[in-house]
């Protein structure tokens, strides 16, 4: 964990009191606070790596209030750090140490405005918690096809801002694929209304796609129209033991060929991850009687109400894979409770690994067909470059997203080791993934954590275009400064 030096005292620049007075009159006591105790929980990121200061914490209750506040910030040149559930992994919602910015929290804007079973859509505000949307969709016999471990805290606005992924990308795509319409406040306080969904619309650029994944640097998402799907009537889940991640890739391709329309999840993890979870999670048991070098968690989902039919289909597909010479030692869940227990093992990896001791984690992506080979090459390369470390990868094999962890040598002190070794390790990992044609950020964004690395490794032409877009939409640089893009001088 990085423990930065204490930030300087809050600024007393001319106009700060005037700004706070106007903002307070606009938002009222519920909407604006400068109380250090009330702001404190929101000044540090979820991982505890970044801590900053803020001039105030603003919590508007409507798009109109967001727009008026942003206009006020533009007039006073006050930077804005948008924040949802503060559960990001790259420090993208944490202010810097200067104390000149306000945190603009969207958490009060938490209404699910509508859920329509007729057109399979939901309209919700940016502060809606993902789990709340899941529950609202389920009540209407539908589902929102994106989930992740932080569904109890992640907000819709934050998921859009980072183009979140999760475990269902294989079949349904990232957040980008779920957004049918968008409402956002731009840097000058104007409201961009893109909420009307059209199947065909050739009036220029798709502006909502420009905002998705922009991490609050181009505009502040206040609401979205999202696609919903029929609630799954059947689910079949299997845990496979495999001799290698290469074999896992072969099994994935075989299942896609046989029943790709039903394959919704294909997660892979090495045995050391399972061992960590079994040691960390009370009551957890290994799914198989014998341990294997690698495991795959496979899930089929279908609209039919016939669980037995889908389970039989998965079983037949695995038998077919075995007949083709692929290793399929495994077990199929016989109930939804057993399926949930298998997913709990997968979802507990990050917490279990954190409990084991210091480590540097990386959220990276490589071309899907190269993911097994990348892990096989990257693990020994990093361990050789940093003696005493233990490297391993796990994640979403179907979409190429690798969670690549490098565990510290025995006896390393948490916080100290990451500060001393972390930057060099991450640079080496990022060099590798770039050489393999991949991305240094798969689903958690750039934030402030990877700003320098993006400037170092990304295509210069692409970086120049990103900066030109930023300059056009936020010429004063007030929206989430220091995130995603380094200044041209810094790079």
HELIX and SHEET records of a PDB file:
HELIX    1   1 UNK A   16  UNK A   31  1                                  16    
HELIX    2   2 UNK A   36  UNK A   40  1                                   5    
HELIX    3   3 UNK A   63  UNK A   76  1                                  14    
HELIX    4   4 UNK A  130  UNK A  139  1                                  10    
HELIX    5   5 UNK A  156  UNK A  162  1                                   7    
HELIX    6   6 UNK A  169  UNK A  172  1                                   4    
HELIX    7   7 UNK A  175  UNK A  178  1                                   4    
HELIX    8   8 UNK A  207  UNK A  211  1                                   5    
HELIX    9   9 UNK A  245  UNK A  259  1                                  15    
HELIX   10  10 UNK A  271  UNK A  280  1                                  10    
HELIX   11  11 UNK A  307  UNK A  323  1                                  17    
HELIX   12  12 UNK A  336  UNK A  347  1                                  12    
HELIX   13  13 UNK A  349  UNK A  356  1                                   8    
HELIX   14  14 UNK A  368  UNK A  370  5                                   3    
HELIX   15  15 UNK A  371  UNK A  385  1                                  15    
HELIX   16  16 UNK A  397  UNK A  399  5                                   3    
HELIX   17  17 UNK A  416  UNK A  435  1                                  20    
HELIX   18  18 UNK A  451  UNK A  457  1                                   7    
HELIX   19  19 UNK A  460  UNK A  473  1                                  14    
SHEET    1   A 4 UNK A  32  UNK A  33  0                                        
SHEET    2   A 4 UNK A  56  UNK A  58 -1                                        
SHEET    3   A 4 UNK A 102  UNK A 105  1                                        
SHEET    4   A 4 UNK A  80  UNK A  83  1                                        
SHEET    1   B 5 UNK A 112  UNK A 116  0                                        
SHEET    2   B 5 UNK A 121  UNK A 125 -1                                        
SHEET    3   B 5 UNK A 220  UNK A 227 -1                                        
SHEET    4   B 5 UNK A 179  UNK A 185 -1                                        
SHEET    5   B 5 UNK A 191  UNK A 194 -1                                        
SHEET    1   C 2 UNK A 142  UNK A 143  0                                        
SHEET    2   C 2 UNK A 229  UNK A 230 -1                                        
SHEET    1   D 7 UNK A 329  UNK A 332  0                                        
SHEET    2   D 7 UNK A 234  UNK A 242 -1                                        
SHEET    3   D 7 UNK A 294  UNK A 302 -1                                        
SHEET    4   D 7 UNK A 263  UNK A 270 -1                                        
SHEET    5   D 7 UNK A 390  UNK A 396 -1                                        
SHEET    6   D 7 UNK A 401  UNK A 407 -1                                        
SHEET    7   D 7 UNK A 359  UNK A 365 -1                                        
END                                                                             
